[in-house]
Amino acid sequence: QVQLVESGGGLVQAGGSLRLSCAASGRTFNNYNMGWFRQAPGKEREFVAVRLWSGGTTDYADSVKGRFTISRDSAKNTVYLQMGSLKPEDTAVYYCAARARILPPSQKAALYDYWGQGTQVTVSS
């Protein structure tokens, strides 16, 4: 079992930046690939970014490439999502998620085993 707690959301103006954090507890953090997803009102949950359990391999949704960066600090059992050049369409609840490292990394939310409670990000125009 892995417990995930997100923080760092808030209200920001378009063009601004935010850094989200996701603290993990429970089973060994390095056993999991970590992802970020988001869900806007009336929309399905969508993939944002993923970072593999080791090394620097990452993957991003096209909509955030060049603006968002996912990173992880294994010493702190924490994964981060640095968001820049924010746009109103980035407004959503952001969730972190964990998927066992023995499985291929995925952009599909249904394939992730553990989820945080989410943190709201609102970007005003």
ChimeraX attribute file (.defattr): number of C-alpha atoms within 10 A of each C-alpha:
attribute: neighborCount
match mode: 1-to-1
recipient: residues
	/A:1	9
	/A:2	16
	/A:3	16
	/A:4	23
	/A:5	18
	/A:6	23
	/A:7	18
	/A:8	14
	/A:9	18
	/A:10	14
	/A:11	13
	/A:12	18
	/A:13	14
	/A:14	17
	/A:15	14
	/A:16	14
	/A:17	16
	/A:18	18
	/A:19	16
	/A:20	22
	/A:21	23
	/A:22	26
	/A:23	19
	/A:24	22
	/A:25	15
	/A:26	10
	/A:27	11
	/A:28	12
	/A:29	24
	/A:30	17
	/A:31	15
	/A:32	24
	/A:33	23
	/A:34	30
	/A:35	31
	/A:36	27
	/A:37	22
	/A:38	23
	/A:39	19
	/A:40	16
	/A:41	9
	/A:42	6
	/A:43	9
	/A:44	10
	/A:45	18
	/A:46	17
	/A:47	22
	/A:48	25
	/A:49	25
	/A:50	28
	/A:51	23
	/A:52	22
	/A:53	22
	/A:54	13
	/A:55	7
	/A:56	11
	/A:57	11
	/A:58	17
	/A:59	19
	/A:60	20
	/A:61	14
	/A:62	10
	/A:63	12
	/A:64	16
	/A:65	12
	/A:66	11
	/A:67	13
	/A:68	20
	/A:69	20
	/A:70	24
	/A:71	19
	/A:72	22
	/A:73	12
	/A:74	14
	/A:75	8
	/A:76	11
	/A:77	16
	/A:78	19
	/A:79	26
	/A:80	23
	/A:81	23
	/A:82	15
	/A:83	19
	/A:84	17
	/A:85	15
	/A:86	23
	/A:87	17
	/A:88	15
	/A:89	13
	/A:90	20
	/A:91	20
	/A:92	21
	/A:93	18
	/A:94	26
	/A:95	27
	/A:96	30
	/A:97	28
	/A:98	26
	/A:99	23
	/A:100	19
	/A:101	16
	/A:102	10
	/A:103	11
	/A:104	11
	/A:105	22
	/A:106	17
	/A:107	19
	/A:108	12
	/A:109	19
	/A:110	8
	/A:111	15
	/A:112	20
	/A:113	13
	/A:114	16
	/A:115	20
	/A:116	20
	/A:117	14
	/A:118	22
	/A:119	21
	/A:120	20
	/A:121	22
	/A:122	20
	/A:123	20
	/A:124	16
	/A:125	11
